[in-house]
Amino acid sequence: MKWSEPVQYIVLICILAGGVFAFYYVRSDTSLQFVVGTITSVAYVLWGIIHHALKKNLHTRVVVEYILMGAIAIVLLATILTT
């Protein structure tokens, strides 16, 4: 494991923690919560693609997996926030 791999996971933790804190900060406005969730999801997808590109194991399946996970998270969030 190179030194850059732990840094990549620290960046992921910062992305997710920042999303959680921002989501909590705008807890009174569901439309802003949706925006925060979407931005966090897109950042997660981009992180995953960059992470695998740096590891030199980026394949179409990996990209599709990250995009689908991000899309599922956004749909789930939209469903929860509208009910």
Backbone torsions as a table, in degrees:
resi	resn	phi	psi	omega
1	MET	NA	124.9	178.1
2	LYS	-76.3	166.6	178.3
3	TRP	-67.1	-25.0	-176.7
4	SER	-74.0	-24.3	-178.8
5	GLU	-65.9	-45.8	174.8
6	PRO	-60.5	-34.4	177.8
7	VAL	-63.6	-39.2	178.9
8	GLN	-62.6	-40.5	179.2
9	TYR	-72.2	-30.6	174.3
10	ILE	-65.3	-39.7	176.7
11	VAL	-62.3	-42.9	177.9
12	LEU	-60.6	-44.1	178.5
13	ILE	-61.6	-40.1	178.5
14	CYS	-65.4	-40.1	178.0
15	ILE	-61.1	-49.6	-176.8
16	LEU	-69.7	-42.0	178.7
17	ALA	-65.4	-40.9	176.8
18	GLY	-61.5	-39.4	176.9
19	GLY	-63.7	-42.5	179.2
20	VAL	-64.4	-46.3	-179.0
21	PHE	-65.7	-41.5	178.3
22	ALA	-65.5	-39.6	178.1
23	PHE	-60.6	-42.9	178.6
24	TYR	-68.2	-38.2	-178.2
25	TYR	-62.8	-35.1	-179.1
26	VAL	-102.6	30.3	-174.2
27	ARG	-60.2	-19.9	-178.5
28	SER	-85.9	-9.1	-177.1
29	ASP	-125.5	106.0	-175.5
30	THR	-68.1	-29.1	178.7
31	SER	-68.8	-38.3	175.7
32	LEU	-69.0	-35.0	176.0
33	GLN	-61.1	-40.5	178.3
34	PHE	-64.0	-40.9	178.5
35	VAL	-63.2	-45.0	179.1
36	VAL	-61.8	-44.1	179.0
37	GLY	-63.2	-40.1	178.8
38	THR	-66.3	-44.7	178.7
39	ILE	-62.6	-42.4	178.0
40	THR	-62.6	-41.7	179.5
41	SER	-64.7	-43.6	178.5
42	VAL	-64.6	-40.9	177.8
43	ALA	-63.0	-38.3	177.5
44	TYR	-63.6	-44.3	179.4
45	VAL	-62.7	-46.6	179.0
46	LEU	-62.8	-41.2	177.7
47	TRP	-59.8	-45.1	-178.9
48	GLY	-62.0	-42.1	179.9
49	ILE	-66.3	-45.3	179.0
50	ILE	-64.1	-43.0	-179.7
51	HIS	-57.6	-48.3	-179.0
52	HIS	-72.1	-31.2	176.2
53	ALA	-64.9	-41.2	178.6
54	LEU	-67.8	-31.7	177.1
55	LYS	-81.4	-4.3	179.4
56	LYS	61.9	34.7	173.6
57	ASN	-131.7	38.3	178.9
58	LEU	-85.0	116.9	179.1
59	HIS	-126.1	164.8	-179.7
60	THR	-57.6	-39.9	179.2
61	ARG	-59.1	-40.2	-179.6
62	VAL	-66.3	-44.1	180.0
63	VAL	-62.6	-45.7	179.5
64	VAL	-62.6	-40.2	179.2
65	GLU	-61.0	-47.4	-179.9
66	TYR	-64.9	-40.5	179.2
67	ILE	-64.6	-42.6	179.2
68	LEU	-66.2	-39.8	178.1
69	MET	-64.1	-41.7	176.8
70	GLY	-63.3	-41.8	179.5
71	ALA	-66.0	-41.6	177.7
72	ILE	-61.6	-42.5	179.3
73	ALA	-62.1	-41.4	-179.7
74	ILE	-67.9	-43.9	178.5
75	VAL	-63.3	-43.3	177.8
76	LEU	-61.5	-44.7	178.8
77	LEU	-62.6	-43.9	179.0
78	ALA	-62.5	-39.9	178.9
79	THR	-64.9	-43.8	-179.0
80	ILE	-67.5	-41.3	-176.5
81	LEU	-73.1	-22.8	-179.1
82	THR	-91.8	-6.7	179.6
83	THR	-101.2	NA	NA
